[in-house]
Amino acid sequence: MMKTLLAGAVALILTALSPLYALDWPQWRGPLRDGKSAETGLLKSWPDGGPELLWSAAGLGKGFSSVAVARGKVYTTGVTDDTGWLSAFDLNGQPVFKVDYGPEWTGSSPGARTTPTVEGDRLYLISGKGRVACFNALTGEKIWHVDAHEVFKVAKYPMWGIAESPLLVDDKVICTPGGPDATLVALSRTDGRTLWTAKGPAEAGAYCSPILAHHNGRPIIVTQTAASAIAVDARTGQVLWRDPFAAYQKEPKDINPVSPIYHAGAVYVTSGYDNGGALLVLSPDGAAVSRRWTDTVLDVHHGGVILLDGFLYGSNWISNFKGNWVCLNWQTGEPAWEHAWINKGSIIYADGLLYCYSEAKGGTVGLVQPSPEKFDLVSSFTVTLGDGPHWAHPAVSDGRLYLRHGDVLLAYDVHDPARTSAAAQPSPAASPR
């Protein structure tokens, strides 16, 4: 009886403390692909020079991939000697394994693009040459791979190769070969078999990682292709709708890498190069859309966007080397502000604050208080290790901020000891899922 009462008390305590426990960042742009972490107990400002650098790891290879953090391991990808490598580290930065996943992109801007997607004991990635591969996330053993460009007879690669991170939906791995009869494809998570192909518009891929939207009980995959925003029924592969960029963009480009945002029955899409963005309202059954508004101010290049309390935050494209930070009203498309801060870059959100990573030389990271009133910078620091462009998106998990710069992965301590006691922090191995 005493053991039962004690077990119940422990369960209640753990439930009460659950927001303090580590939350994984298991795929591109976080748990829900919206750039947000539900983690709490983080620093509300940083000391001069930035948060403590806990560890760094070199030898990743060339690449702009972000990281996935799951079950006490950190994963990313890189390219060495034309070969793609999947690297895994423990939470102290010690290598767990490093395995090759085959030929990688060596064309314009060579390097790995894909952020691994982890669920359970399996990990999935997509190479710059279109290879979809599945690995054992614990050991690094390869389970299967499919060369999607060959299987689905895609004639050529986009200018900068494939820059997609796989989406998992039930028993499916979703990718975007962009072939004549395979704009999107669902592969079996078990063995890579083709489960469905999205037949219809023969549109090429455009560096975009798709999202899953649950709309009135219907699972819908939404992404951007070279010519349109497009939605597919996740169960069958039926193309539900497409919204052509040419309908509202002056000179639409085939470069649309920003993952869409779904909220309350509407989808926001944006891409740089003065293409702007649009809010698309879905019909009740999700089979059609209508455009509520278009905008040319929040013209995100490839740094992602955050929706928070009715406002969109991100950085726009003025040129390939310049951009401002913008806050946009979700309902109306009207800009609340536009602010010049160093340069455009990537953005995520955790514990009430925005993490903005400028891609300018020097790689400044800013902690920003979200507000429709102004760009409110709280703290900042510069990334001193690694080389090349600062294009990899940040990630937050288990009180750590992860940044990847070229060949180097960095882990910073952003947990607030004043807000989370040592007793409330489980060891990495014991972090609940």
C-alpha positions in Angstrom: 0.0 0.0 0.0 2.8 2.4 0.9 4.6 1.6 -2.4 1.4 2.4 -4.3 0.9 5.7 -2.5 4.6 6.6 -3.1 4.3 5.8 -6.8 1.2 7.9 -7.1 2.9 10.8 -5.3 5.9 10.6 -7.6 3.6 10.5 -10.7 1.8 13.6 -9.4 5.2 15.4 -8.8 6.4 14.5 -12.3 3.2 15.7 -13.8 3.5 19.0 -12.0 7.1 19.4 -13.1 6.6 18.2 -16.7 7.0 21.6 -18.3 10.5 21.6 -16.8 11.6 18.4 -18.5 13.5 18.2 -21.7 11.6 18.5 -24.9 13.0 17.1 -28.1 13.5 18.9 -31.3 13.2 15.8 -33.5 13.0 17.3 -37.0 13.2 20.4 -39.2 11.9 23.5 -37.5 11.0 21.6 -34.3 8.3 19.2 -33.1 5.5 20.7 -35.2 7.6 22.2 -38.0 6.5 25.7 -37.0 9.8 26.8 -35.5 8.5 26.7 -31.9 9.6 24.9 -28.8 7.3 24.3 -25.8 10.3 24.3 -23.5 10.3 26.6 -20.5 12.8 27.6 -17.8 15.1 29.4 -20.3 17.2 32.5 -19.8 15.3 35.7 -20.4 18.5 37.6 -21.2 22.1 36.6 -21.9 25.3 37.7 -20.2 27.9 39.8 -22.1 29.5 37.6 -24.7 26.4 35.3 -24.8 25.4 32.1 -23.0 28.0 29.6 -21.9 29.3 27.5 -24.7 29.0 23.9 -23.3 30.7 22.1 -26.2 31.6 22.2 -29.8 32.2 19.4 -32.3 34.1 19.8 -35.6 34.3 17.4 -38.5 30.6 17.5 -39.6 31.6 18.2 -43.2 30.2 20.9 -45.5 26.6 21.7 -45.0 23.8 24.0 -44.0 21.7 21.4 -42.2 20.2 22.1 -38.8 20.0 19.5 -36.1 17.5 17.1 -34.7 17.6 16.3 -31.0 15.8 13.2 -29.8 16.1 10.7 -26.9 19.4 12.1 -25.7 21.1 12.4 -29.1 21.9 15.2 -31.5 21.9 14.5 -35.2 23.0 16.4 -38.3 24.5 15.8 -41.7 27.5 17.0 -43.7 29.5 16.3 -46.9 33.2 15.2 -47.1 34.8 14.1 -50.4 31.4 14.1 -52.2 29.9 11.7 -49.7 27.1 12.5 -47.2 27.6 11.7 -43.6 25.1 11.4 -40.8 26.7 12.3 -37.4 25.2 11.6 -34.0 26.4 13.0 -30.6 25.3 12.6 -27.1 24.2 15.6 -25.1 27.7 16.2 -23.9 29.1 16.4 -27.4 30.7 13.0 -27.5 30.4 11.2 -30.9 28.0 8.2 -30.9 28.4 7.3 -34.6 29.2 8.7 -38.0 27.9 6.8 -41.1 27.7 7.6 -44.8 24.4 7.9 -46.6 25.8 8.0 -50.1 26.6 10.6 -52.8 25.8 14.2 -51.9 25.3 17.5 -53.7 28.5 18.9 -55.2 27.0 21.5 -57.5 26.3 25.1 -56.7 26.8 25.8 -52.9 28.0 22.2 -52.2 27.1 20.7 -48.9 24.3 18.8 -47.0 20.9 20.4 -46.8 18.7 17.9 -45.0 17.9 18.0 -41.3 17.2 14.4 -40.1 13.7 13.4 -38.9 13.7 11.1 -35.9 10.9 9.1 -34.5 11.3 6.2 -32.1 14.4 4.2 -33.1 14.4 5.3 -36.7 15.9 8.3 -38.5 15.1 9.6 -42.0 16.9 12.0 -44.3 16.9 13.2 -48.0 20.2 13.9 -49.7 20.9 16.7 -52.1 20.7 14.2 -54.9 17.3 12.9 -53.8 18.2 9.8 -51.9 15.7 9.1 -49.2 17.3 6.9 -46.5 16.3 5.3 -43.2 18.7 4.5 -40.4 18.6 3.0 -36.9 18.8 6.1 -34.8 20.5 4.3 -32.0 23.3 2.5 -33.9 23.5 4.3 -37.3 22.8 1.0 -39.2 21.2 1.7 -42.6 17.8 0.1 -43.0 16.8 1.1 -46.5 17.2 3.8 -49.1 15.4 4.9 -52.3 17.0 7.1 -55.0 13.8 9.0 -55.7 15.0 10.9 -58.7 15.8 7.6 -60.5 12.7 5.7 -59.3 10.3 8.5 -60.3 12.2 9.5 -63.5 13.0 13.1 -62.6 15.1 14.4 -65.5 17.1 17.0 -63.7 17.9 18.6 -60.3 17.0 22.1 -59.2 19.9 24.5 -59.5 20.9 24.0 -55.9 20.0 20.3 -55.6 17.4 18.9 -53.2 17.0 20.9 -49.9 14.2 19.0 -48.2 13.8 17.4 -44.8 11.4 14.4 -44.7 8.0 14.7 -43.3 6.5 11.7 -41.4 2.8 11.1 -41.6 1.5 7.9 -39.9 3.3 5.0 -41.8 4.6 7.3 -44.6 7.7 9.3 -45.4 6.8 12.3 -47.6 9.2 13.7 -50.2 8.9 16.0 -53.3 10.7 14.5 -56.3 8.8 16.8 -58.6 8.4 14.3 -61.5 5.7 14.3 -64.1 3.5 11.9 -62.1 5.2 12.3 -58.7 5.1 15.9 -57.5 4.9 14.5 -54.0 5.5 10.9 -53.0 4.7 8.8 -49.9 7.1 6.0 -49.1 6.7 3.3 -46.5 8.5 4.0 -43.3 9.2 0.3 -42.9 10.9 -0.5 -46.2 10.7 2.4 -48.6 8.0 1.0 -50.9 5.9 3.5 -52.8 2.5 4.0 -51.1 1.2 6.8 -53.3 2.2 9.4 -55.7 0.5 12.8 -56.1 -0.4 12.9 -59.8 -1.6 16.0 -61.4 0.4 19.2 -62.0 3.9 18.2 -63.2 5.7 20.7 -60.9 9.4 20.7 -59.9 10.5 20.8 -56.3 11.6 24.2 -54.9 13.7 23.4 -51.8 10.7 23.4 -49.5 10.1 21.0 -46.6 6.3 20.2 -46.4 4.1 20.5 -43.4 1.1 18.5 -42.1 -2.1 20.4 -41.4 -5.0 18.8 -39.6 -8.0 20.7 -41.1 -11.5 19.7 -39.8 -10.3 16.2 -39.2 -8.6 15.9 -42.6 -4.8 15.4 -42.7 -3.4 17.6 -45.5 0.2 18.0 -46.7 1.0 21.5 -47.8 4.2 22.6 -49.5 5.6 25.0 -52.1 6.7 23.8 -55.5 8.5 25.8 -58.2 5.2 27.2 -59.5 2.6 27.1 -56.7 1.5 26.4 -53.2 0.0 22.9 -53.3 -2.0 20.7 -50.9 -2.4 16.9 -51.0 -4.6 14.5 -49.0 -2.1 12.7 -46.7 -4.0 9.5 -46.8 -4.4 9.1 -50.6 -2.0 11.5 -52.4 -5.0 13.2 -54.1 -4.1 16.8 -55.1 -6.6 18.9 -53.4 -5.7 22.4 -54.6 -2.9 24.5 -56.0 -2.5 28.3 -55.8 -0.2 29.5 -58.7 2.4 32.1 -57.7 2.0 33.7 -61.1 -1.5 34.8 -60.1 -0.1 37.4 -57.7 3.6 37.6 -58.1 5.1 40.0 -60.7 8.1 37.8 -61.6 7.7 34.4 -59.8 10.9 32.5 -59.2 11.3 28.7 -58.9 12.9 29.2 -55.4 10.4 28.8 -52.6 12.2 27.2 -49.6 10.1 28.4 -46.7 7.9 25.8 -45.1 4.2 27.1 -44.9 2.4 27.9 -41.7 -1.1 26.5 -41.0 -3.3 28.1 -38.4 -7.1 28.2 -37.9 -8.1 27.1 -41.3 -5.6 29.2 -43.3 -2.1 28.7 -44.8 0.6 31.3 -45.1 3.2 31.0 -47.8 6.2 33.3 -48.5 9.4 33.3 -50.5 12.1 35.9 -51.3 13.2 37.6 -54.4 10.4 40.2 -54.2 7.8 37.4 -54.5 6.1 38.3 -51.2 3.6 36.1 -49.6 -0.1 35.2 -49.3 -2.7 34.0 -46.8 -4.8 31.2 -48.2 -8.1 30.3 -46.6 -9.1 26.7 -46.9 -12.7 25.5 -47.6 -14.3 23.5 -44.8 -13.3 20.2 -46.5 -9.8 21.5 -47.3 -10.4 20.8 -51.1 -10.1 24.4 -52.2 -8.6 27.7 -51.1 -9.2 31.4 -51.6 -6.6 34.2 -51.2 -7.4 36.5 -48.3 -4.5 38.9 -48.8 -1.1 39.2 -50.4 2.0 41.0 -49.1 5.4 42.2 -50.4 7.0 43.3 -47.1 7.5 40.0 -45.3 9.4 38.4 -48.2 11.3 35.6 -46.5 14.3 34.3 -48.3 15.0 31.0 -46.5 15.1 31.8 -42.8 11.6 30.6 -41.8 8.7 32.4 -40.1 7.1 32.4 -36.7 3.4 32.9 -36.0 2.8 34.2 -32.5 -0.4 35.9 -31.0 -1.8 36.9 -34.3 1.5 38.2 -35.8 4.1 36.8 -38.2 7.8 37.4 -37.6 10.7 36.8 -40.0 13.2 38.6 -42.2 12.7 39.8 -45.7 14.8 39.7 -48.9 16.2 43.0 -50.2 19.1 41.2 -51.9 20.9 37.9 -51.4 23.1 39.8 -48.9 20.7 42.1 -47.2 17.3 42.0 -45.5 15.3 43.5 -42.7 13.2 42.0 -39.9 9.4 42.3 -40.2 6.3 41.9 -38.1 3.1 41.3 -40.1 -0.6 41.0 -39.0 -1.9 37.5 -39.7 -5.5 38.7 -40.2 -4.9 41.6 -42.5 -1.4 41.2 -44.0 -0.5 44.7 -42.9 3.1 45.2 -41.6 3.3 46.3 -38.0 7.0 47.2 -38.4 10.1 46.7 -40.5 13.5 47.0 -38.8 17.1 46.9 -40.0 19.2 44.7 -37.7 22.5 43.5 -39.2 21.0 41.3 -41.9 18.3 38.8 -42.7 18.5 35.4 -41.2 16.6 32.5 -39.5 14.2 32.6 -36.6 12.8 30.2 -34.0 10.8 30.7 -30.8 11.1 29.3 -27.2 9.8 30.3 -23.8 8.4 33.6 -24.8 11.3 34.9 -26.9 12.5 34.9 -30.5 15.9 33.6 -31.4 17.1 35.4 -34.5 20.3 34.2 -36.2 21.7 36.8 -38.7 23.4 35.3 -41.7 25.8 38.3 -42.0 29.5 37.6 -41.7 30.1 37.2 -38.0 26.9 35.3 -37.3 25.1 37.4 -34.7 22.4 35.6 -32.6 19.8 37.9 -31.0 17.3 37.2 -28.3 14.2 39.3 -29.1 11.1 40.1 -27.2 8.2 39.5 -29.6 6.0 42.6 -30.0 3.9 44.2 -32.7 5.2 47.6 -31.5 8.9 47.3 -32.3 11.9 45.0 -32.8 12.9 44.7 -29.2 16.4 43.2 -28.9 17.2 41.9 -25.4 20.6 40.3 -25.9 23.0 39.2 -28.6 26.3 37.4 -29.2 28.4 36.3 -32.2 29.4 32.8 -33.3 33.1 32.5 -33.3 33.6 29.0 -34.6 33.1 27.4 -38.0 33.2 29.0 -41.4 31.0 29.7 -44.5 27.4 31.1 -44.6 25.3 31.2 -41.4 22.3 29.5 -43.0 21.6 26.6 -40.6 18.5 27.3 -38.5 18.9 27.2 -34.7 17.3 24.6 -32.5 16.4 24.6 -28.8 16.2 21.4 -26.6 16.9 20.4 -23.0 18.0 23.9 -22.0 20.5 24.1 -24.9 20.7 26.3 -28.0 22.2 24.4 -30.9 23.9 26.3 -33.8 25.6 24.8 -36.8 28.2 26.8 -38.7 29.8 25.0 -41.5 31.9 22.1 -40.2 31.2 22.9 -36.6 28.2 22.2 -34.2 27.9 24.3 -31.1 25.8 23.8 -28.0 25.1 26.7 -25.6 23.6 26.6 -22.1 20.4 28.7 -22.2 18.6 27.2 -19.2 17.9 29.5 -16.3 19.1 28.0 -13.0 16.9 30.5 -11.1 13.8 29.1 -12.8 14.6 25.4 -12.9 16.3 23.7 -10.0 18.8 21.0 -10.5 16.4 18.6 -8.9 13.9 19.2 -11.6 16.3 18.5 -14.4 16.5 14.8 -15.3 19.7 13.3 -16.7 19.7 13.0 -20.5 19.2 9.3 -20.4 16.1 9.7 -18.1 14.5 12.5 -20.1 10.9 11.4 -20.7 9.4 11.3 -24.2 
